[in-house]
Amino acid sequence: MLIDAHCHLDFPDFDADREAVFERARARGVRGFVVPGTTRARWDLVLVLGKRDDVEVCLGLHPYFIDQHRESDLEALDQALAAHPEIVAVGECGIDARFADTLGDQWRFFDAQLRLAKRHRLPVVIHCVQANDRVAKRLRQLDLSAGGLIHAFSGSPEQARQFLDLGFTLGLGGALTHERAKRLHRAVASLTDEGFVLESDSPDMPLAGLQGERNEPANVAEVCKHVAKLREQTIDQVAALSTANAERLFQR
């Protein structure tokens, strides 16, 4: 069994055929799904998906949508985490350094969510783009005992080790299927067996050869094949490790 540890199945991209997307995933052996929240406006949709037996949910405020977030959303998040014990993590939150003009606000919302995760003793799901070292430094300062997921990791072996040493798990997805991602390939090969989970980031993060197409959880099966090749393990070994790591991380 495979678990897609990060997929945005609440997004409108799936409104026309969401159940068919689940069915295609199940046909490829993907039987569990972790859906993170991105904005307060979408939390209710995420929670509805969480009523399914095969879906776990997180709530958070994503840096990409920083212009939609308000200070009151942080209080609402605190209340939602207390009111919904089915929530398995805080996120998706984090830092996207490609948007330099909003970095101040990004750090403010990220730091607040890290503190909420610590208060509620939940793992945190982190979006980290061009900011691995700075995010690792902040996590080291806060000492989050529940750890979390560095979603869509694409850094170096040294950066991977930083996060692993802090008790975090790395999310591996479509980026590693691209031939030119040599640094990421080295990082994947260097990970401990307990250091990774597989994810799709549907509808984003397409696999090599599928650029421009909507990504789906079914493609986690292809990611698994690539990881197995890079790590010189069998597909069954990688699937079992990823599933066990996701279950441990999210306390499923």
Backbone as JSON, one array per atom type, in Angstrom:
{
  "sequence": "MLIDAHCHLDFPDFDADREAVFERARARGVRGFVVPGTTRARWDLVLVLGKRDDVEVCLGLHPYFIDQHRESDLEALDQALAAHPEIVAVGECGIDARFADTLGDQWRFFDAQLRLAKRHRLPVVIHCVQANDRVAKRLRQLDLSAGGLIHAFSGSPEQARQFLDLGFTLGLGGALTHERAKRLHRAVASLTDEGFVLESDSPDMPLAGLQGERNEPANVAEVCKHVAKLREQTIDQVAALSTANAERLFQR",
  "N": [[0.83, -1.2, 0.0], [0.49, 2.23, -0.79], [0.9, 5.59, 0.39], [-0.15, 8.8, -0.39], [1.46, 11.42, 0.65], [1.0, 14.1, 0.48], [-1.29, 15.97, -1.01], [-3.42, 18.07, -2.87], [-6.33, 17.67, -2.89], [-8.64, 19.02, -2.45], [-8.71, 21.14, -4.16], [-10.12, 23.14, -6.83], [-9.41, 22.05, -9.27], [-10.04, 19.39, -9.25], [-12.75, 19.17, -9.09], [-14.5, 18.25, -11.07], [-14.07, 15.52, -11.39], [-13.39, 14.16, -9.03], [-13.89, 11.75, -7.54], [-13.23, 9.82, -9.43], [-10.52, 10.3, -9.59], [-9.65, 9.39, -7.09], [-10.25, 6.69, -7.5], [-8.54, 5.97, -9.63], [-6.12, 6.27, -8.34], [-6.29, 4.3, -6.32], [-6.26, 2.05, -7.96], [-3.61, 1.98, -8.67], [-2.41, 1.28, -6.37], [-2.31, 3.22, -4.41], [-3.54, 4.01, -1.44], [-3.99, 5.69, 0.67], [-4.31, 9.15, 1.7], [-3.06, 12.36, 2.28], [-4.23, 15.46, 2.95], [-3.46, 18.79, 2.82], [-4.3, 22.02, 4.23], [-4.58, 25.31, 2.75], [-5.54, 27.94, 2.66], [-7.69, 29.89, 4.79], [-10.25, 30.0, 3.73], [-10.55, 27.59, 2.45], [-10.51, 25.63, 4.33], [-12.84, 24.33, 5.35], [-13.6, 22.73, 3.19], [-11.44, 21.0, 3.07], [-11.74, 19.71, 5.54], [-14.14, 18.36, 5.1], [-13.3, 16.45, 3.21], [-11.72, 15.02, 4.93], [-13.47, 13.41, 6.27], [-13.61, 11.06, 4.96], [-12.58, 7.63, 5.05], [-10.09, 7.11, 4.01], [-8.6, 9.41, 3.99], [-6.48, 11.8, 5.5], [-6.15, 14.92, 7.23], [-4.71, 18.24, 7.21], [-4.4, 21.58, 8.51], [-3.64, 24.86, 7.49], [-1.81, 27.89, 6.59], [-0.77, 28.87, 3.63], [2.29, 30.07, 2.18], [2.24, 30.96, -0.48], [-0.19, 32.08, -0.87], [-0.2, 34.46, 0.51], [-1.27, 37.02, 0.38], [-3.92, 36.63, 0.86], [-4.22, 36.01, 3.5], [-5.09, 36.86, 6.88], [-4.56, 38.46, 10.07], [-6.45, 37.52, 11.86], [-6.88, 34.99, 10.96], [-5.0, 33.37, 12.1], [-5.77, 33.12, 14.77], [-8.18, 31.82, 14.28], [-7.18, 29.46, 13.23], [-5.88, 28.36, 15.45], [-8.13, 27.85, 17.05], [-9.48, 26.02, 15.42], [-7.71, 23.86, 15.39], [-7.94, 23.02, 18.0], [-10.59, 22.27, 18.06], [-10.92, 20.2, 16.27], [-9.97, 17.17, 16.51], [-9.23, 15.34, 14.61], [-7.42, 16.45, 12.88], [-4.2, 16.11, 11.6], [-1.82, 17.49, 11.38], [-0.18, 20.73, 11.32], [-0.43, 22.87, 8.64], [-0.5, 23.47, 5.14], [2.37, 25.34, 5.5], [4.98, 27.86, 5.47], [7.99, 29.02, 3.76], [8.59, 30.8, 0.83], [11.01, 31.8, -1.03], [11.14, 32.85, -3.54], [9.4, 34.88, -3.78], [10.25, 37.63, -2.94], [9.33, 40.11, -2.09], [7.33, 39.67, -0.26], [8.43, 38.44, 1.9], [8.72, 39.26, 4.57], [6.09, 39.18, 5.67], [5.59, 36.5, 5.13], [7.41, 35.17, 6.86], [6.4, 36.0, 9.32], [3.81, 34.83, 9.45], [4.54, 32.16, 9.15], [6.19, 31.69, 11.4], [4.31, 32.05, 13.44], [2.62, 29.88, 12.96], [4.34, 27.74, 13.38], [4.65, 27.97, 16.12], [2.05, 27.45, 16.94], [1.86, 24.77, 16.17], [3.69, 23.66, 17.92], [2.45, 24.24, 20.37], [0.1, 22.75, 20.18], [1.13, 20.28, 19.94], [1.61, 19.02, 17.48], [2.78, 17.71, 14.35], [4.38, 19.61, 11.7], [3.71, 20.75, 8.42], [5.75, 21.7, 5.9], [6.33, 24.1, 3.43], [9.02, 24.85, 1.52], [10.99, 26.78, -0.28], [13.89, 27.62, -1.89], [15.0, 28.27, 0.55], [16.09, 26.57, 2.4], [18.27, 26.46, 4.31], [17.79, 28.66, 5.98], [15.25, 28.07, 6.98], [15.79, 25.67, 8.3], [17.46, 26.63, 10.32], [15.62, 28.15, 11.83], [13.86, 26.16, 12.7], [15.55, 24.72, 14.3], [15.95, 26.51, 16.37], [13.41, 26.6, 17.55], [12.85, 24.0, 18.33], [10.95, 21.72, 17.76], [9.18, 19.19, 18.98], [7.43, 17.33, 17.85], [8.19, 17.18, 15.26], [7.99, 16.98, 11.67], [7.06, 17.49, 8.19], [9.11, 18.17, 5.47], [8.01, 19.36, 2.78], [8.08, 18.43, -0.67], [10.89, 18.29, -1.03], [13.96, 19.48, -2.36], [16.64, 19.82, -2.1], [20.16, 19.66, -1.21], [22.33, 16.82, -0.3], [23.53, 17.56, 2.13], [21.79, 19.52, 3.14], [19.54, 17.93, 3.41], [20.4, 16.26, 5.48], [20.54, 18.11, 7.57], [17.8, 18.61, 8.1], [16.89, 16.02, 8.72], [18.34, 15.53, 11.05], [17.04, 17.23, 12.73], [14.74, 15.91, 13.23], [12.88, 15.8, 11.21], [10.96, 14.73, 8.34], [11.4, 14.01, 4.89], [9.66, 15.0, 2.0], [9.18, 13.36, -1.02], [8.81, 13.78, -4.45], [7.53, 14.57, -7.72], [9.71, 16.1, -8.69], [12.08, 14.64, -8.52], [12.01, 12.91, -10.61], [13.04, 14.03, -12.82], [15.65, 14.17, -15.13], [17.78, 15.96, -14.92], [17.99, 16.61, -12.25], [20.27, 16.19, -10.49], [21.55, 16.78, -8.03], [19.45, 16.48, -6.2], [18.96, 13.78, -6.65], [21.25, 12.64, -5.53], [20.81, 13.34, -2.89], [18.47, 11.89, -2.27], [19.41, 9.28, -2.49], [21.05, 9.26, -0.29], [19.49, 9.31, 1.99], [18.26, 8.16, 5.17], [16.44, 5.13, 5.9], [14.24, 5.85, 7.37], [13.73, 8.42, 6.66], [12.06, 9.57, 4.68], [9.03, 10.25, 2.8], [6.58, 9.51, 0.27], [5.02, 11.56, -2.2], [2.56, 13.44, -4.1], [1.82, 16.11, -4.52], [-0.38, 16.89, -5.92], [-2.58, 19.17, -7.55], [-0.16, 19.84, -8.67], [3.46, 19.83, -9.31], [4.4, 18.08, -11.52], [5.4, 14.94, -13.06], [8.41, 14.03, -14.86], [8.11, 14.46, -18.33], [5.42, 14.84, -18.2], [4.83, 17.47, -18.0], [2.8, 20.34, -17.7], [0.47, 18.96, -17.54], [-2.27, 17.97, -15.42], [-1.39, 16.87, -12.25], [-1.75, 13.77, -10.41], [-2.67, 11.71, -7.54], [-2.27, 9.01, -8.24], [0.14, 8.96, -9.55], [2.08, 8.7, -7.65], [2.9, 6.1, -7.56], [4.69, 5.94, -9.7], [6.66, 7.7, -8.82], [7.58, 6.2, -6.68], [8.87, 4.09, -8.03], [11.04, 5.44, -9.19], [12.4, 6.36, -6.9], [13.1, 3.92, -5.76], [14.96, 3.0, -7.65], [16.99, 4.95, -7.42], [17.78, 4.54, -4.8], [18.59, 1.99, -4.81], [16.92, -0.07, -3.97], [14.14, -2.35, -3.65], [10.94, -1.87, -5.27], [8.84, -2.64, -3.62], [10.07, -2.5, -1.12], [10.6, 0.28, -0.85], [7.98, 1.29, -0.98], [6.88, 0.14, 1.35], [8.49, 1.29, 3.33], [7.99, 4.06, 2.98], [5.23, 4.18, 3.52], [5.14, 3.3, 6.2], [6.64, 5.34, 7.37], [5.03, 7.6, 6.86], [2.75, 6.92, 8.32], [3.8, 6.89, 10.88], [4.67, 9.56, 11.14], [2.28, 11.06, 10.89], [0.76, 9.86, 12.77], [-1.17, 7.85, 12.16]],
  "CA": [[0.0, 0.0, 0.0], [1.16, 3.52, -0.83], [0.21, 6.76, 0.9], [0.24, 10.08, -0.96], [1.61, 12.19, 1.88], [0.73, 15.53, 0.27], [-2.05, 16.18, -2.25], [-4.43, 19.12, -2.68], [-7.53, 17.15, -3.54], [-9.74, 19.97, -2.28], [-8.62, 22.21, -5.16], [-11.15, 23.05, -7.88], [-8.91, 21.24, -10.39], [-10.59, 18.04, -9.14], [-14.19, 19.22, -8.85], [-15.27, 17.54, -12.1], [-13.86, 14.06, -11.41], [-12.64, 13.83, -7.81], [-14.01, 10.33, -7.19], [-12.45, 9.07, -10.41], [-9.11, 10.48, -9.21], [-9.43, 8.42, -6.01], [-10.3, 5.34, -8.06], [-7.3, 5.73, -10.38], [-5.05, 6.1, -7.35], [-6.43, 2.98, -5.71], [-5.86, 1.06, -8.95], [-2.15, 1.94, -8.7], [-1.91, 0.9, -5.06], [-2.31, 4.35, -3.49], [-4.77, 3.79, -0.66], [-4.11, 6.72, 1.7], [-4.1, 10.48, 1.15], [-2.96, 13.43, 3.28], [-4.63, 16.7, 2.27], [-3.18, 19.97, 3.64], [-5.03, 23.25, 3.95], [-3.74, 26.38, 2.21], [-6.14, 29.21, 3.06], [-8.83, 29.72, 5.69], [-11.46, 29.81, 2.93], [-10.62, 26.22, 1.96], [-10.43, 24.66, 5.43], [-14.06, 23.52, 5.45], [-13.54, 21.73, 2.12], [-10.45, 20.01, 3.5], [-12.33, 18.92, 6.63], [-15.12, 17.45, 4.5], [-12.53, 15.32, 2.67], [-11.21, 14.26, 6.06], [-14.48, 12.46, 6.75], [-13.37, 9.79, 4.28], [-11.7, 6.74, 5.8], [-8.75, 7.02, 3.42], [-8.0, 10.75, 3.94], [-6.1, 12.53, 6.7], [-6.11, 16.33, 6.85], [-3.96, 19.26, 7.94], [-4.88, 22.93, 8.26], [-2.58, 25.85, 7.58], [-1.85, 29.11, 5.77], [0.32, 28.67, 2.67], [2.93, 31.35, 1.82], [1.9, 31.38, -1.84], [-1.45, 32.85, -0.8], [0.01, 35.36, 1.64], [-2.14, 38.19, 0.27], [-5.27, 36.27, 1.31], [-4.22, 35.73, 4.94], [-5.3, 37.95, 7.82], [-4.14, 38.12, 11.43], [-7.52, 36.76, 12.51], [-6.81, 33.59, 10.51], [-4.15, 32.63, 13.04], [-6.65, 32.77, 15.9], [-9.11, 30.82, 13.78], [-6.44, 28.2, 13.11], [-5.72, 27.87, 16.82], [-9.42, 27.32, 17.47], [-9.79, 24.83, 14.62], [-6.85, 22.76, 15.85], [-8.5, 22.54, 19.27], [-11.95, 21.75, 17.86], [-10.94, 19.07, 15.34], [-8.88, 16.24, 16.84], [-8.86, 14.54, 13.45], [-6.34, 17.13, 12.17], [-2.96, 15.38, 11.91], [-0.65, 18.36, 11.31], [-0.36, 22.13, 10.95], [0.18, 23.14, 7.34], [0.83, 23.73, 4.63], [2.89, 26.66, 5.8], [6.39, 27.88, 5.15], [8.68, 30.15, 3.15], [8.89, 30.71, -0.59], [11.9, 32.95, -1.22], [10.98, 33.41, -4.88], [8.55, 36.07, -3.65], [11.04, 38.38, -1.96], [8.61, 41.28, -1.59], [6.41, 39.3, 0.82], [9.12, 37.58, 2.86], [8.44, 39.67, 5.94], [4.8, 38.61, 6.06], [5.72, 35.04, 5.13], [8.06, 34.72, 8.1], [5.52, 36.26, 10.46], [2.77, 33.8, 9.49], [5.2, 30.87, 9.35], [6.61, 31.58, 12.79], [3.11, 31.88, 14.26], [2.12, 28.52, 12.78], [5.26, 26.85, 14.07], [4.33, 28.05, 17.55], [0.79, 26.73, 17.13], [2.16, 23.34, 16.09], [4.34, 23.29, 19.18], [1.44, 24.32, 21.44], [-0.86, 21.65, 20.02], [1.91, 19.05, 19.86], [1.35, 18.44, 16.18], [3.82, 17.94, 13.34], [4.12, 20.73, 10.81], [3.98, 20.48, 7.01], [6.47, 22.92, 5.51], [6.67, 24.47, 2.05], [10.32, 25.5, 1.68], [11.58, 26.98, -1.6], [15.08, 28.48, -1.86], [15.16, 28.77, 1.92], [16.34, 25.4, 3.26], [19.16, 26.72, 5.44], [17.13, 29.6, 6.9], [14.16, 27.36, 7.65], [16.41, 24.72, 9.24], [17.92, 27.41, 11.48], [14.47, 28.51, 12.65], [13.36, 24.94, 13.33], [16.51, 24.38, 15.37], [15.7, 27.44, 17.48], [12.13, 26.32, 18.19], [12.88, 22.64, 18.9], [9.61, 21.14, 17.64], [9.31, 17.78, 19.35], [6.61, 16.48, 16.98], [8.78, 17.12, 13.93], [7.11, 17.36, 10.58], [7.38, 17.13, 6.82], [9.62, 19.15, 4.53], [7.3, 18.98, 1.56], [8.72, 18.67, -1.98], [12.31, 18.58, -0.82], [14.76, 19.47, -3.58], [17.94, 20.35, -1.73], [21.38, 18.87, -1.28], [22.46, 15.84, 0.77], [23.85, 18.24, 3.37], [20.56, 20.12, 3.64], [18.69, 16.82, 3.85], [20.89, 15.82, 6.79], [20.12, 19.11, 8.56], [16.4, 18.39, 8.45], [16.76, 14.72, 9.38], [18.88, 15.67, 12.4], [16.04, 17.96, 13.5], [13.58, 15.04, 13.41], [11.92, 16.0, 10.14], [10.88, 13.77, 7.25], [11.44, 14.7, 3.6], [8.68, 14.58, 1.01], [9.77, 13.13, -2.34], [7.77, 13.78, -5.47], [7.82, 14.62, -9.15], [10.98, 16.76, -9.03], [13.19, 13.69, -8.63], [11.9, 12.12, -11.85], [13.67, 14.78, -13.9], [17.02, 13.69, -15.32], [18.78, 16.97, -14.54], [17.95, 16.85, -10.8], [21.35, 15.34, -9.97], [21.78, 17.03, -6.6], [18.36, 15.83, -5.48], [19.18, 12.33, -6.75], [22.26, 12.28, -4.52], [20.18, 13.47, -1.58], [17.55, 10.76, -2.09], [20.22, 8.08, -2.25], [21.74, 9.36, 1.01], [18.55, 9.35, 3.1], [18.0, 6.97, 5.97], [15.16, 4.48, 5.58], [13.17, 6.52, 8.11], [13.81, 9.84, 6.38], [11.31, 10.06, 3.54], [7.71, 9.77, 2.4], [6.28, 9.79, -1.13], [3.91, 12.5, -2.33], [2.32, 13.9, -5.46], [1.52, 17.55, -4.56], [-1.45, 17.1, -6.9], [-2.43, 18.97, -9.0], [1.11, 20.41, -9.11], [4.69, 19.02, -9.28], [4.26, 16.98, -12.48], [6.55, 14.09, -13.33], [9.09, 14.25, -16.13], [7.32, 14.03, -19.48], [4.01, 15.18, -18.0], [4.72, 18.9, -17.73], [1.61, 20.97, -18.26], [-0.7, 18.14, -17.24], [-2.67, 17.9, -14.01], [-0.82, 15.73, -11.52], [-2.72, 13.01, -9.62], [-2.06, 10.79, -6.58], [-1.86, 7.75, -8.88], [1.52, 9.06, -10.0], [2.98, 8.32, -6.57], [3.47, 4.8, -7.92], [5.86, 6.19, -10.54], [7.67, 8.27, -7.93], [8.12, 5.07, -5.93], [9.81, 3.38, -8.9], [12.25, 6.25, -9.33], [13.09, 6.34, -5.62], [13.68, 2.59, -5.62], [16.15, 2.94, -8.5], [18.01, 5.82, -6.85], [18.24, 4.0, -3.51], [18.98, 0.58, -5.02], [16.01, -0.9, -3.19], [13.01, -2.8, -4.46], [9.75, -1.03, -5.2], [8.09, -3.04, -2.43], [10.77, -1.96, 0.05], [10.37, 1.72, -0.78], [6.57, 1.49, -0.65], [6.67, -0.21, 2.75], [9.16, 2.3, 4.15], [7.26, 5.32, 2.88], [3.95, 4.05, 4.23], [5.43, 3.25, 7.64], [7.09, 6.67, 7.79], [3.87, 8.49, 6.86], [1.89, 6.54, 9.44], [4.46, 7.36, 12.11], [4.69, 11.03, 11.16], [0.94, 11.6, 11.07], [0.1, 9.1, 13.84], [-2.37, 7.25, 11.59]],
  "C": [[0.87, 1.25, 0.0], [0.26, 4.59, -0.2], [0.75, 7.98, 0.16], [0.27, 11.06, 0.21], [1.35, 13.68, 1.7], [0.01, 15.71, -1.06], [-3.21, 17.13, -1.97], [-5.73, 18.71, -3.38], [-8.77, 18.0, -3.29], [-9.77, 21.02, -3.37], [-9.68, 22.03, -6.25], [-10.71, 22.27, -9.11], [-9.56, 19.85, -10.42], [-12.12, 18.02, -9.0], [-14.98, 18.37, -9.84], [-15.16, 16.03, -12.0], [-13.12, 13.55, -10.17], [-12.72, 12.34, -7.47], [-13.24, 9.46, -8.17], [-10.96, 9.16, -10.11], [-8.76, 9.51, -8.07], [-9.38, 6.99, -6.58], [-9.03, 5.01, -8.85], [-6.13, 5.52, -9.43], [-5.1, 4.72, -6.72], [-5.99, 1.87, -6.67], [-4.35, 0.93, -9.06], [-1.56, 1.62, -7.34], [-1.83, 2.03, -4.05], [-3.62, 4.33, -2.73], [-4.97, 4.8, 0.46], [-3.7, 8.07, 1.16], [-4.04, 11.48, 2.31], [-3.18, 14.75, 2.55], [-4.36, 17.89, 3.2], [-4.07, 21.14, 3.27], [-4.08, 24.35, 3.5], [-4.24, 27.77, 2.59], [-7.34, 28.92, 3.96], [-10.1, 29.41, 4.91], [-11.63, 28.37, 2.48], [-10.64, 25.19, 3.09], [-11.66, 23.77, 5.52], [-14.07, 22.42, 4.38], [-12.56, 20.62, 2.47], [-11.05, 19.11, 4.58], [-13.4, 17.96, 6.12], [-14.41, 16.23, 3.91], [-12.02, 14.42, 3.79], [-12.22, 13.3, 6.66], [-14.35, 11.1, 6.06], [-12.41, 8.94, 5.1], [-10.28, 6.73, 5.28], [-8.03, 8.37, 3.37], [-7.69, 11.26, 5.34], [-5.9, 13.99, 6.3], [-5.23, 17.16, 7.78], [-4.6, 20.61, 7.64], [-3.72, 23.9, 8.42], [-2.81, 27.0, 6.62], [-0.59, 29.12, 4.9], [0.95, 30.01, 2.26], [2.59, 31.85, 0.42], [0.68, 32.28, -1.85], [-1.38, 33.91, 0.29], [-0.91, 36.58, 1.58], [-3.56, 37.92, 0.73], [-5.36, 36.11, 2.82], [-4.4, 37.0, 5.76], [-4.86, 37.5, 9.21], [-5.18, 37.26, 12.13], [-7.51, 35.29, 12.09], [-5.97, 32.75, 11.47], [-4.95, 32.22, 14.28], [-7.65, 31.7, 15.49], [-8.44, 29.46, 13.64], [-6.24, 27.57, 14.48], [-7.01, 27.21, 17.3], [-9.78, 26.05, 16.71], [-8.97, 23.64, 15.06], [-7.38, 22.17, 17.16], [-9.83, 21.83, 19.06], [-12.0, 20.48, 17.02], [-9.77, 18.12, 15.62], [-8.46, 15.36, 15.68], [-7.73, 15.19, 12.64], [-5.01, 16.51, 12.58], [-1.72, 16.25, 11.88], [-1.09, 19.79, 11.05], [0.32, 22.35, 9.6], [-0.83, 22.98, 6.21], [1.21, 25.17, 4.93], [4.36, 26.69, 5.4], [6.88, 29.15, 4.52], [8.96, 29.85, 1.68], [9.68, 31.95, -0.97], [11.86, 33.5, -2.64], [10.17, 34.7, -4.84], [9.15, 36.97, -2.57], [10.26, 39.54, -1.35], [7.66, 40.96, -0.46], [7.1, 38.5, 1.93], [8.86, 37.96, 4.31], [7.15, 39.07, 6.46], [4.87, 37.08, 6.1], [6.33, 34.53, 6.43], [7.15, 34.92, 9.32], [4.44, 35.18, 10.57], [3.38, 32.41, 9.72], [5.57, 30.68, 10.81], [5.41, 31.36, 13.7], [2.57, 30.46, 14.15], [3.04, 27.48, 13.41], [4.95, 26.82, 15.57], [3.0, 27.36, 17.86], [1.02, 25.22, 17.09], [2.8, 22.87, 17.39], [3.33, 23.26, 20.32], [0.49, 23.13, 21.39], [-0.18, 20.29, 19.87], [1.61, 18.27, 18.58], [2.57, 18.62, 15.28], [3.41, 19.09, 12.44], [4.53, 20.36, 9.39], [4.5, 21.76, 6.37], [6.74, 22.98, 4.01], [7.94, 25.31, 2.14], [11.0, 25.59, 0.31], [12.69, 28.02, -1.51], [15.31, 29.06, -0.48], [15.51, 27.64, 2.89], [17.18, 25.74, 4.49], [18.51, 27.65, 6.46], [15.99, 28.92, 7.66], [14.73, 26.36, 8.67], [16.89, 25.44, 10.49], [16.77, 27.75, 12.4], [13.9, 27.29, 13.37], [14.26, 24.52, 14.48], [16.27, 25.25, 16.59], [14.44, 27.07, 18.25], [12.07, 24.95, 18.84], [11.47, 22.03, 18.94], [9.66, 19.64, 17.86], [8.53, 16.85, 18.43], [7.16, 16.4, 15.56], [7.83, 17.58, 12.85], [7.65, 16.92, 9.24], [7.94, 18.33, 6.08], [9.1, 18.73, 3.17], [8.12, 19.32, 0.32], [10.19, 19.03, -1.83], [13.08, 18.49, -2.13], [16.17, 19.97, -3.33], [19.07, 19.35, -1.88], [21.4, 17.79, -0.2], [22.75, 16.48, 2.12], [22.62, 18.91, 3.98], [19.57, 19.06, 4.11], [19.09, 16.38, 5.25], [20.5, 16.81, 7.88], [18.7, 18.83, 9.04], [16.21, 17.06, 9.18], [17.25, 14.81, 10.83], [17.93, 16.43, 13.32], [14.76, 17.15, 13.72], [12.52, 15.2, 12.35], [12.04, 14.92, 9.07], [10.8, 14.55, 5.95], [10.43, 14.12, 2.64], [9.32, 14.51, -0.37], [8.67, 13.01, -3.38], [8.31, 13.92, -6.87], [9.16, 15.21, -9.51], [12.1, 15.75, -9.26], [13.12, 12.83, -9.88], [12.57, 12.81, -13.03], [15.16, 14.46, -13.96], [18.06, 14.68, -14.81], [18.85, 17.23, -13.03], [19.02, 16.03, -10.09], [21.6, 15.54, -8.48], [20.71, 16.37, -5.76], [18.52, 14.32, -5.53], [20.19, 11.87, -5.7], [21.65, 12.34, -3.12], [19.26, 12.29, -1.29], [18.33, 9.49, -1.78], [20.84, 8.08, -0.86], [20.8, 9.25, 2.2], [18.53, 8.04, 3.88], [16.66, 6.37, 5.56], [13.98, 5.17, 6.25], [12.99, 7.97, 7.68], [12.91, 10.38, 5.29], [9.89, 9.5, 3.49], [7.52, 10.15, 0.93], [5.04, 10.67, -1.22], [3.75, 12.9, -3.79], [2.28, 15.42, -5.56], [0.47, 17.85, -5.62], [-2.25, 18.36, -6.55], [-1.1, 19.46, -9.57], [2.24, 19.37, -9.1], [4.61, 17.83, -10.23], [5.55, 16.19, -12.66], [7.17, 14.46, -14.67], [8.25, 13.68, -17.27], [5.86, 14.38, -19.38], [3.82, 16.66, -17.67], [3.5, 19.48, -18.44], [0.34, 20.19, -18.02], [-1.02, 18.2, -15.75], [-2.05, 16.67, -13.37], [-1.92, 15.08, -10.67], [-2.0, 12.09, -8.63], [-1.63, 9.46, -7.19], [-0.4, 7.77, -9.27], [2.54, 8.81, -8.89], [3.62, 6.96, -6.86], [4.7, 4.96, -8.8], [7.0, 6.8, -9.72], [8.36, 7.16, -7.14], [9.15, 4.3, -6.76], [11.13, 4.13, -9.03], [13.07, 6.24, -8.04], [13.78, 4.99, -5.42], [14.97, 2.47, -6.44], [17.28, 3.75, -7.9], [18.61, 5.23, -5.58], [18.7, 2.54, -3.61], [18.22, -0.34, -4.07], [14.9, -1.38, -4.12], [11.85, -1.83, -4.31], [8.95, -1.36, -3.94], [8.75, -2.5, -1.16], [10.49, -0.48, 0.22], [8.92, 2.02, -0.4], [6.31, 1.22, 0.83], [7.3, 0.83, 3.67], [8.39, 3.6, 4.16], [5.95, 5.28, 3.66], [4.16, 4.05, 5.73], [5.84, 4.63, 8.15], [5.93, 7.66, 7.83], [2.96, 8.19, 8.04], [2.49, 7.01, 10.76], [4.38, 8.86, 12.22], [3.32, 11.6, 11.52], [0.12, 10.8, 12.09], [-1.19, 8.47, 13.39], [-2.63, 5.91, 12.27]]
}
